[in-house]
């Protein structure tokens, strides 16, 4: 091997390992070979990153130079003249029902930001509102006036209010919360007495035995996606899980807190239950094991809901605003949504990326959560 060949090999080795650091002569052939080797290494690295991302071993983060995704306000629904007391999307995400202290429940075409009409309930304080999965029926739980069922299309009440005496005009139910089953056939009614009763929506008749266990009013409820499990919360910081088919209690979650659970939400897969303990914290629980998932989130949420994929949780607090959380880590995802911290209710559309927030100024704001939840 000639002296020139040996010199070229040494320079090539230095070029690949860290570059040529002397200021003397460089062979064009050496520089060309070094550039080709560097390009090949870059291609191999990019292929490796792509394979790791596709296989799930490396999370996809998008363009690192792009600004972080933020919630985009898409509309303001105005009309209520009193504080929002409840809100719920239909299962198909088409209808949003909002209840207010102005004695009305308003129905909205959520995708088009258009009011469908007003239900003149004539009730001072509708404590709860629910929309059937098919978007055809709305249930309203006013304080001390029974439970009303309304037809969305005609905006007329469907028969008499649900009463204590089956098939008769008995004493009105002291209802605190209402929730439709996923198939829209059953309505769960949480009462001030602490019991929960199931009603057949079509016939307005009670179904099965009352679910008895809470010692004070039931403030919130949530069905599992298959309709077999119902989670209920009482005023003494208790959450109970029920088998809807056997009317038996499956278990109770030891929240270890005082106060009452103001809001409940089950993840779409039914595995995780979120509980907002009023004025204290938000807790996540594994439904199967009845074990809490990590430490509570220290906030004072009054309302919460899961994103359609179950990976995000949104909470509302009158003092801390609306915040999105990562369910797996229980860490906040980005800054609070919007500039107004005075939010009382949230409702995540079961489909798509739409979030509705009820504000203390009596308005309802809609947000596009694409890229966030």
Backbone torsions as a table, in degrees:
resi	resn	phi	psi	omega
1	UNK	NA	133.3	-177.7
2	UNK	-75.1	164.1	177.5
3	UNK	-62.9	-37.6	179.5
4	UNK	-64.1	-40.3	179.7
5	UNK	-66.4	-42.8	178.4
6	UNK	-60.6	-41.0	-179.6
7	UNK	-63.1	-42.0	178.6
8	UNK	-61.6	-40.2	-179.3
9	UNK	-65.9	-40.0	179.0
10	UNK	-64.6	-45.3	179.6
11	UNK	-63.2	-40.1	178.6
12	UNK	-62.3	-43.4	179.1
13	UNK	-61.4	-42.6	178.9
14	UNK	-67.9	-34.3	-179.2
15	UNK	-65.0	-45.1	-179.1
16	UNK	-69.1	-39.1	-175.4
17	UNK	-80.5	-23.3	-179.7
18	UNK	-176.6	2.6	177.0
19	UNK	98.8	163.8	177.3
20	UNK	-90.7	123.0	-171.8
21	UNK	-104.6	-5.7	177.8
22	UNK	-88.2	165.2	-174.9
23	UNK	-103.7	17.7	-179.3
24	UNK	-87.4	-157.2	-175.6
25	UNK	-69.4	140.3	173.9
26	UNK	-122.4	136.4	178.8
27	UNK	-77.5	130.2	177.3
28	UNK	-56.7	-36.7	179.5
29	UNK	-64.6	-38.7	178.9
30	UNK	-64.9	-44.4	-179.9
31	UNK	-63.4	-38.4	180.0
32	UNK	-65.3	-44.1	179.8
33	UNK	-65.5	-39.7	178.9
34	UNK	-63.8	-42.5	179.0
35	UNK	-63.6	-40.7	179.1
36	UNK	-63.6	-42.1	179.0
37	UNK	-64.3	-41.0	178.4
38	UNK	-63.2	-41.9	178.9
39	UNK	-63.3	-39.6	179.5
40	UNK	-64.5	-42.1	177.8
41	UNK	-62.2	-39.1	178.9
42	UNK	-64.3	-42.3	178.9
43	UNK	-62.5	-44.2	179.0
44	UNK	-60.3	-42.0	179.8
45	UNK	-63.6	-43.3	179.9
46	UNK	-64.8	-40.9	177.9
47	UNK	-63.1	-40.1	-179.8
48	UNK	-65.4	-43.8	178.4
49	UNK	-62.5	-42.3	179.5
50	UNK	-62.2	-42.6	-179.8
51	UNK	-65.2	-41.5	179.4
52	UNK	-65.5	-39.0	179.2
53	UNK	-66.3	-46.2	-179.1
54	UNK	-65.2	-32.6	-178.7
55	UNK	-81.7	-8.4	179.3
56	UNK	90.0	-4.0	-179.7
57	UNK	-72.8	-23.9	178.9
58	UNK	-128.0	123.4	-178.2
59	UNK	-67.0	141.6	176.9
60	UNK	-80.3	123.9	-175.6
61	UNK	-111.4	-1.2	179.7
62	UNK	74.4	-161.1	-179.2
63	UNK	-73.8	115.5	-177.7
64	UNK	-66.2	-15.8	-179.8
65	UNK	-92.1	-11.1	-179.1
66	UNK	-76.0	149.5	178.2
67	UNK	-67.1	151.5	-179.4
68	UNK	-63.5	146.8	-179.6
69	UNK	-66.6	140.8	177.6
70	UNK	-132.7	155.7	177.1
71	UNK	-67.1	138.1	-178.4
72	UNK	-113.7	119.1	178.8
73	UNK	-69.9	126.9	-176.4
74	UNK	-111.2	-13.5	180.0
75	UNK	-178.6	158.8	176.3
76	UNK	-123.4	124.4	178.9
77	UNK	-98.0	111.1	-176.4
78	UNK	-112.6	150.7	178.5
79	UNK	155.6	-37.0	177.9
80	UNK	-67.6	143.5	177.4
81	UNK	-113.2	6.9	176.8
82	UNK	-135.0	168.8	-176.0
83	UNK	-61.8	140.8	177.5
84	UNK	-69.4	127.3	-179.1
85	UNK	-111.2	-7.3	178.0
86	UNK	-176.5	153.8	178.2
87	UNK	-158.6	145.5	-177.5
88	UNK	-157.2	137.7	173.0
89	UNK	-85.4	153.0	168.4
90	UNK	-73.3	165.6	-177.5
91	UNK	-63.6	-26.1	178.8
92	UNK	-92.7	1.7	176.8
93	UNK	74.7	5.4	-175.9
94	UNK	-84.3	-33.8	-174.8
95	UNK	-115.4	134.4	173.3
96	UNK	-118.7	126.1	176.7
97	UNK	-107.7	133.7	178.8
98	UNK	-127.1	131.7	178.5
99	UNK	-107.6	148.5	-174.1
100	UNK	-143.8	159.7	175.1
101	UNK	-73.0	0.7	175.0
102	UNK	-83.5	11.7	176.1
103	UNK	75.1	18.9	179.6
104	UNK	-128.9	159.1	167.0
105	UNK	-120.9	124.7	-179.3
106	UNK	-106.0	143.0	179.3
107	UNK	-110.7	136.6	-174.8
108	UNK	-128.6	141.1	167.3
109	UNK	-80.6	98.0	-170.9
110	UNK	-62.0	-47.1	-177.9
111	UNK	-61.8	-32.8	-176.9
112	UNK	-102.8	4.1	176.8
113	UNK	55.3	42.6	-174.9
114	UNK	-124.4	136.8	178.6
115	UNK	-75.6	130.1	178.1
116	UNK	-87.1	-30.4	-178.8
117	UNK	160.0	176.5	-177.5
118	UNK	-121.7	135.1	175.0
119	UNK	-94.6	112.3	-177.9
120	UNK	-81.7	77.6	-176.2
121	UNK	-70.9	-26.2	-178.4
122	UNK	66.5	24.5	-175.2
123	UNK	-109.6	139.1	-174.6
124	UNK	-66.6	-43.7	-173.4
125	UNK	-144.9	86.6	175.7
126	UNK	-63.5	112.4	-174.7
127	UNK	-76.9	-24.1	-178.4
128	UNK	-153.4	154.1	178.2
129	UNK	-144.2	142.9	178.9
130	UNK	-144.2	150.6	178.1
131	UNK	-121.4	134.5	178.8
132	UNK	-62.8	158.8	-176.8
133	UNK	-60.9	-33.9	-179.6
134	UNK	-83.8	-2.1	177.0
135	UNK	75.2	15.1	-176.2
136	UNK	-96.0	-24.8	-172.4
137	UNK	-130.7	140.6	176.3
138	UNK	-118.7	135.7	175.2
139	UNK	-110.7	136.8	-179.7
140	UNK	-125.5	131.1	-179.6
141	UNK	-112.4	89.0	178.5
142	UNK	-84.6	157.1	-178.5
143	UNK	-69.1	114.0	172.0
144	UNK	73.7	12.5	-176.7
145	UNK	-124.5	23.9	-178.7
146	UNK	77.5	-172.4	178.3
147	UNK	-116.0	127.9	-178.2
148	UNK	-102.4	140.2	173.0
149	UNK	-114.3	131.3	-175.5
150	UNK	-124.7	144.8	174.8
151	UNK	-86.5	126.1	-175.7
152	UNK	-67.8	-42.4	-175.5
153	UNK	-65.1	-46.7	-176.9
154	UNK	-93.5	-15.7	-176.5
155	UNK	56.5	40.3	175.8
156	UNK	-117.7	147.3	179.7
157	UNK	-70.1	138.2	-179.3
158	UNK	-91.6	96.1	178.0
159	UNK	70.9	-164.5	179.8
160	UNK	-79.5	162.3	175.1
161	UNK	-65.0	147.7	177.1
162	UNK	-62.5	131.4	-173.7
163	UNK	-122.3	172.4	-179.4
164	UNK	-64.6	-39.8	-175.0
165	UNK	-96.7	117.2	-175.4
166	UNK	-61.3	127.0	176.0
167	UNK	78.7	3.1	-178.5
168	UNK	-134.0	168.0	175.9
169	UNK	-88.2	81.0	-179.6
170	UNK	-93.5	-158.9	179.2
171	UNK	-68.8	140.2	-179.3
172	UNK	-68.3	149.8	178.2
173	UNK	-74.1	134.2	174.1
174	UNK	-85.1	79.7	-172.3
175	UNK	-88.2	144.6	177.5
176	UNK	-116.3	-27.9	-176.1
177	UNK	-152.8	151.1	177.5
178	UNK	-136.5	150.4	178.9
179	UNK	-156.3	129.8	176.1
180	UNK	-82.6	146.8	171.4
181	UNK	-72.0	160.5	-178.0
182	UNK	-59.2	-28.0	179.1
183	UNK	-90.2	4.1	176.7
184	UNK	67.4	8.6	-177.2
185	UNK	-87.8	-29.5	-178.1
186	UNK	-114.5	150.2	172.9
187	UNK	-124.6	122.1	175.2
188	UNK	-89.8	132.7	-178.6
189	UNK	-122.3	117.1	175.8
190	UNK	-91.5	128.7	-171.3
191	UNK	-109.9	161.9	178.5
192	UNK	-63.1	-27.0	-179.9
193	UNK	-69.7	-17.6	-178.1
194	UNK	104.3	-11.1	179.2
195	UNK	-92.6	160.1	177.9
196	UNK	-122.6	133.0	178.2
197	UNK	-122.7	147.3	178.8
198	UNK	-104.6	135.9	-177.7
199	UNK	-124.8	142.5	172.6
200	UNK	-78.6	121.4	-173.8
201	UNK	-65.3	-39.4	-175.5
202	UNK	-70.7	-42.7	-174.2
203	UNK	-97.2	-11.2	-176.5
204	UNK	61.7	32.2	179.6
205	UNK	-114.2	149.3	178.2
206	UNK	-68.2	149.1	179.7
207	UNK	-121.8	125.4	174.7
208	UNK	66.9	-161.5	-177.4
209	UNK	-92.4	152.9	174.6
210	UNK	-63.8	149.5	175.1
211	UNK	-91.3	106.5	-171.5
212	UNK	-111.6	131.7	179.4
213	UNK	175.7	-39.4	177.2
214	UNK	-69.5	143.9	-179.3
215	UNK	-103.1	1.8	175.7
216	UNK	-148.1	179.0	-171.9
217	UNK	-54.8	145.8	177.6
218	UNK	-93.3	118.4	-172.9
219	UNK	-98.9	-25.0	-176.0
220	UNK	-151.8	152.3	179.3
221	UNK	-146.3	158.3	177.1
222	UNK	-154.2	130.1	175.2
223	UNK	-88.3	149.0	169.1
224	UNK	-73.5	163.8	-175.6
225	UNK	-62.7	-30.3	179.7
226	UNK	-88.9	-2.3	176.8
227	UNK	77.2	6.1	-176.4
228	UNK	-88.8	-25.6	-176.7
229	UNK	-118.4	136.6	175.7
230	UNK	-122.3	126.6	175.3
231	UNK	-99.9	134.8	-179.4
232	UNK	-132.4	147.5	179.5
233	UNK	-122.9	138.9	179.4
234	UNK	-108.5	172.1	-177.0
235	UNK	-74.4	-7.3	179.9
236	UNK	-106.2	38.0	176.6
237	UNK	56.1	44.2	176.2
238	UNK	-122.1	144.5	174.2
239	UNK	-126.7	128.0	-179.5
240	UNK	-119.7	147.3	177.9
241	UNK	-113.2	134.7	-173.9
242	UNK	-126.3	144.7	169.5
243	UNK	-87.0	112.2	-173.5
244	UNK	-68.5	-28.1	-177.6
245	UNK	-78.8	-33.8	-179.2
246	UNK	-102.9	-9.1	-179.3
247	UNK	62.5	26.8	-179.9
248	UNK	-106.3	148.6	177.3
249	UNK	-76.3	131.1	178.8
250	UNK	-88.4	-29.1	-178.3
251	UNK	171.9	173.4	179.1
252	UNK	-133.7	139.6	-178.7
253	UNK	-94.6	122.0	179.3
254	UNK	-79.9	83.8	-173.9
255	UNK	-64.5	-30.1	179.4
256	UNK	68.0	30.6	-178.8
257	UNK	-132.9	161.5	173.3
258	UNK	-100.1	170.2	-177.4
259	UNK	93.2	-161.6	-179.7
260	UNK	-129.9	152.3	178.4
261	UNK	-83.5	109.6	-171.9
262	UNK	-85.8	-22.9	-177.0
263	UNK	-149.0	141.7	177.2
264	UNK	-128.1	150.3	173.4
265	UNK	-151.9	133.1	173.7
266	UNK	-101.3	136.9	177.4
267	UNK	-63.8	155.6	-177.9
268	UNK	-55.2	-31.1	178.4
269	UNK	-86.4	-1.2	176.1
270	UNK	76.1	7.4	-175.5
271	UNK	-90.1	-25.3	-174.2
272	UNK	-123.7	134.6	177.5
273	UNK	-115.1	128.6	176.9
274	UNK	-104.8	135.2	-178.0
275	UNK	-128.1	128.0	175.6
276	UNK	-101.2	105.4	178.2
277	UNK	-85.6	110.8	-169.2
278	UNK	-53.3	126.9	176.7
279	UNK	76.7	0.4	-175.8
280	UNK	-123.8	-75.8	-172.1
281	UNK	-156.1	177.0	173.8
282	UNK	-118.8	131.1	-177.3
283	UNK	-121.2	143.2	176.2
284	UNK	-113.4	134.1	-175.6
285	UNK	-129.4	143.7	171.7
286	UNK	-83.0	120.4	-173.4
287	UNK	-67.0	-41.2	-175.9
288	UNK	-67.0	-45.5	-176.0
289	UNK	-91.9	-11.7	-175.8
290	UNK	59.7	32.9	179.3
291	UNK	-111.2	142.1	178.1
292	UNK	-74.0	141.3	-179.8
293	UNK	-94.0	97.0	178.5
294	UNK	71.8	-169.2	-179.3
295	UNK	-80.8	153.7	178.5
296	UNK	-63.6	153.9	173.1
297	UNK	-85.3	121.0	-175.4
298	UNK	-81.1	88.0	173.3
299	UNK	-144.5	177.1	-178.5
300	UNK	-117.2	52.2	-175.1
301	UNK	-66.7	142.0	175.5
302	UNK	-111.8	-11.1	-179.1
303	UNK	-154.6	147.6	-179.6
304	UNK	-154.4	165.6	179.1
305	UNK	-167.7	153.2	178.6
306	UNK	-91.8	151.3	170.4
307	UNK	-70.7	167.3	-175.0
308	UNK	-64.6	-24.9	177.3
309	UNK	-95.1	-3.1	176.9
310	UNK	77.3	3.2	-177.3
311	UNK	-87.1	-17.1	-178.2
312	UNK	-125.2	150.6	174.9
313	UNK	-126.1	134.7	177.9
314	UNK	-113.3	139.5	179.5
315	UNK	-128.1	151.4	177.0
316	UNK	-123.6	139.4	178.0
317	UNK	-143.5	138.1	-177.9
318	UNK	-63.3	-23.9	-178.4
319	UNK	-105.9	-24.0	-175.1
320	UNK	-111.5	0.4	176.3
321	UNK	76.1	-156.7	-177.7
322	UNK	-104.9	127.2	-176.5
323	UNK	-130.7	137.5	175.3
324	UNK	-97.4	138.8	-177.0
325	UNK	-126.2	146.5	171.3
326	UNK	-83.5	122.6	-174.0
327	UNK	-66.2	-41.5	-176.2
328	UNK	-63.6	-43.0	-176.2
329	UNK	-98.9	-16.0	-175.9
330	UNK	60.2	31.1	178.2
331	UNK	-107.4	148.4	178.3
332	UNK	-63.9	142.9	177.8
333	UNK	-108.8	97.6	-179.7
334	UNK	80.9	-174.5	179.6
335	UNK	-80.2	165.7	174.5
336	UNK	-54.3	146.8	-176.4
337	UNK	-80.2	122.6	-179.4
338	UNK	79.7	171.5	-177.7
339	UNK	-98.1	-8.6	-177.0
340	UNK	-96.6	116.8	-178.3
341	UNK	-82.6	-2.9	-174.2
342	UNK	-93.7	77.6	178.9
343	UNK	-117.7	141.4	-178.3
344	UNK	-114.9	-28.7	-176.8
345	UNK	-140.7	151.1	173.1
346	UNK	-136.1	151.5	174.0
347	UNK	-147.9	121.0	178.7
348	UNK	-91.9	131.0	176.7
349	UNK	-62.8	134.7	178.7
350	UNK	-64.5	-17.9	177.5
351	UNK	-128.7	149.1	177.9
352	UNK	77.3	-157.9	-172.6
353	UNK	-128.5	39.9	-178.0
354	UNK	-104.8	133.1	176.7
355	UNK	-120.6	135.1	175.2
356	UNK	-111.6	136.6	178.6
357	UNK	-126.0	132.4	176.4
358	UNK	-95.8	125.9	-172.6
359	UNK	-107.6	160.8	179.1
360	UNK	-69.8	-13.4	176.4
361	UNK	-85.8	13.2	176.7
362	UNK	76.6	5.0	179.7
363	UNK	-96.1	163.6	172.9
364	UNK	-121.0	128.3	-178.1
365	UNK	-112.9	140.4	179.6
366	UNK	-109.1	141.0	-175.2
367	UNK	-131.6	141.9	172.5
368	UNK	-93.1	118.0	-174.8
369	UNK	-101.2	18.1	-179.2
370	UNK	-55.3	129.5	-178.9
371	UNK	89.2	-10.7	-178.9
372	UNK	-113.2	-40.0	-175.0
373	UNK	-146.1	NA	NA
